[in-house]
């Protein structure tokens, strides 16, 4: 569903529009006939709050507002240069806390106009950097560690 593509039903109608039409059939009885939302919700077996949200969406955006919202695209949100900056801070001596690194990273992001980075993202980057160093056979001081006899 990336790139604006929506799955189609067997008759070629986007599934989002079919769902919007079915939601309209529920709230139509309130909009056109003036029946109470509580009664409509009870008859349809749908939670009242859900019917209220559909009605509010219809009032705001029409039938198009009844279609489900597309999920946000997932993926890397941390600017690559900011990630390098964070990794560099994680390797400096004396070792800084993750909170201190996060504060510096947030300041740098604001100065450069990059999206803000969360404490959790900084913590993941720092922990990954330390894990890579250990996998590389180096300790936190950067010295090569002899492998365990095996």
N, C-alpha and C positions, 0 to 999 in steps of 0.2 A: 504494500500500500504506500510505497514511497513515490515521490514525483507526481502526486495528484491523481494516481490511479486508484480506482475503487473497484472492489470485486462486483461482478455482475451476477444477477440471478439468471435463471434459465431463459427468461424472456428478454434479457438485455437491459433491464432496469437496474441502476445501481442499488445495492443493498441498503445504503444509507437513506436513499429516497423512499424505498419501500417501508423502512422502519419509520420514517417521518410521516408517511401516509397512515400507517397503523396508529401512531400516536395521535394524529389528527382525528381519526375516527373516534377515539376515546373522548377527547376534549371538545369535539364538535357539538356534542349534546349540551355542553355548558354554554359555548359561544353562541350557537344558533337558537337553542331552545330555552336557555336560561336555567337549566337544571343545576342544582347545587353540586359542587365538586365532591363533597363528602359522599353523596349518593352515587355519583358516577364512579368514584374510586371503589366503593363497596361492591357495586354491580360488576365492575371489571376485574375485581380481585387484585387491585394494585394499591400500593400504599398511598395514602392521601398526600403525603409530602411529595411523592413522585409526580402525581397528577398536578399538584400546585406548581412544581418546577416546570412541567411541560406547558402549562397555561401561561406562566410568566415568560417563557421562551417564545411562545406563539405571539404574545402581546408585543414583545420587543422586536422580533425578527420575522414574524409571519411563519408560514409553514416551513420555510428553510431553517428556522430556529429549532424545529423539532428533530432535525437530523442529528445524530450523535456527533460529538466534536472529534476531530481527528487527533490522535495522540501526537505529542511532541516528538520530533525526531531525536533519537538518542545518539550518543557518540561522544567523541572527545570534545570537551568544551574549554579546556585549559589551553591557552595560547601556547604554541610550541616554545617560543622564546621565554615565556614565563616559566614553563616547566624546567627548562635548562637553568634559569635563574634560581629556582627552588632547589634543584639538585646541587647546584654550586653552593648554596647556603648550607645545605645539609652536610657538606663535606668540609666546611671550614672548622678551624680549631680556634678557640675552644668551641666545643659542640654547642649549638644553640638548641633551645627547646622548640618543639613544633609550633607552639603558640607564637614565639618570637619570629620564626620563619614565616608563619602565616601572616603576621602583621606587616613584615617587610614585603611579602609578595602582594598583599592587598594594596599597599602604597605604590609599588611598582606598576601594578595593573592600572591603577587610577591615573598615574602619570602618563602611561603609554596609551591610554584609551582602550585597553583590553577589557574583556569581561572579568568581573570580580571572581576570585577563587575562594572556595570555602575552606574552613579549617579541615574538614574531612578529606577534601581533595589533596590538600598539602600533606596531611598525615599519610595518605596512601603513597604519594610520590616519594616522600622521605623514606618510608618503610621499604618501598620497592628499591630505592637506591642502595640502602644498606643490604638488602637481600642480594642484589646483583653483585655487590662487592664480595659478599661471602661466597657466592657461587663461583666468582672469579678466583677464589682462593686467597683473598686478601682480608685482613682484619680491618677494623674501623680506622686504624692509623695508616692504612694503605700499604702495609708491609705484606710481602708474600708469606703465606702460611704453608708449612710443610703438610702434605696430605697425611692422614692417619695411616699407620701401617696396616695392611689389611690382608 
